[in-house]
């Protein structure tokens, strides 16, 4: 299924990294529709060695919709070339009970011909207790 949407990760990786979490968590659109705009139907995210398919990721989105009140994404580095993407960014979520969860993510992905993500391998670490320091613009 191709999409005429020009904000696909292959066209605008930084836009995807910052826009997608907001659309998925706080948008009024069905999470499956948001997911499909940016990812292929057979998309798999392997996070810290754990594979997550579309259904598991949509279940995670439902929990996010219930529990998160704010999400901020700071992109440190991003590159898209030759059907591949790579990024280093920090995603910070404020939860309803006041907890702040900050995660540093190193992402490496493969794109489909229409620019959507087909597969992502990522490593993440909790940086919630670290001083974020000054904001760094993406390279």
N, C-alpha and C positions, 0 to 999 in steps of 0.2 A: 504494500500500500504506500504509494508516494504521497507526499504532502507538499502543497504549494507554499507553505509557511516558510519564510526566509530566515527565521531565527533558529534554524536547526543548529545543533552543536558544531557541525562542520562549517557552517557559515559564520557563526558568532559564538565562539566557545565561552568567552567571558560573559556575554549576555545570557547564555544558557545556564552557566553556573550560578549566576545571581538571580535570574528570573524563575527558573524551574522550581526551586524550593518554595518560593512565595506562591506561585500558581498552584502547586500541589497542596500546600498546607492551608492557605488562606483564600484561595479562589472559590468561586461559586460553581465552576464547571466540574463535571464528574471527574474524579481522579484518573479513571481509566482513559478518558479522552486526553487529558493533559499528558499522561504517561505516553500515549501513542503518538502524540505530536513530536516528541523528542527521541523516542526509542522504537526499535523494531519489535514486532510481536514475539520474536524469539530471543529478545535481549536477556543477557545474564550479567549480573554484577557479582564479581568475586571480591568480597570485602574481607581483608585479613584472612584469606584462605577459605572463607565460607561463601559458597555460591548461593545467590539470591535471584530467583526468577521473577517474572512479572507479577505473579500472584502474591509472593512473599513481600515484594516491594510495595504493592498496593495495600496489603494488610498493615505494613509499617506506616504508610501514608495516613491511614484511618486513625492510628494512634497519635500521629503528629497533629492531625486536625483537632483531636480532643484535648491534647495536652500542651501544645506550644502556643505562646501568645506573641512571640516575635522571633524572627530569624534574620541574622545578618551574615553576609558572606563577604569575606575579604580575599580577593584573588591576588596571589603573590606572583605567580608565573602561569602562563598559558600559551600553548602552541598547538596549532592544527596544520598538518601537512601530509600529503600523500595518503589520505584515508585513515590517518592516525591522529589522535589527540593526546596531549599530556598537560597536566595542570597540578599546581600546588596551591592549596587554598585553605582557609580556616572558616568553618561554619560554626556560628554561635547561636544557640537557641535559648530563649527565656521560657521557662515552663510555668504553667499556671500556679504552681505552689512556690514560685520564686527561685527555683533552682536554675542556675546558668550552666549550660553544657556547651563547652567549646571543644571542637574536634579539628585537628590539623589533618588534612587529607592530601595524599599524593595519588593522583589518578592517571591511568594509562588506558586509552581506549581505542577501539576499532570502529570505524564508521561504515554505514551502508552507502551505496551509491547516491542516495537522496540526501545524505548529510546527517541522518539520524544515527544515534549510537546503537551498535550491534552488540558490543561486549565491552566491559570495563573491568580492569583489575585495579584495585586500590588498596593502599595501606593507610591506616588511620591511627591516630593516637590522641588520647584525651589530654587537652592542654587547659582544662578548666581552671586549674589553680595557678596558672602562669600569668605574669604581667604581659598583656598583648604588645606593649611598646608602641612606638609611633607607627602609623599606617604606612605601608609600603605600596607604591603603585605597581601594577603588573608590568612585567618586563616585555 
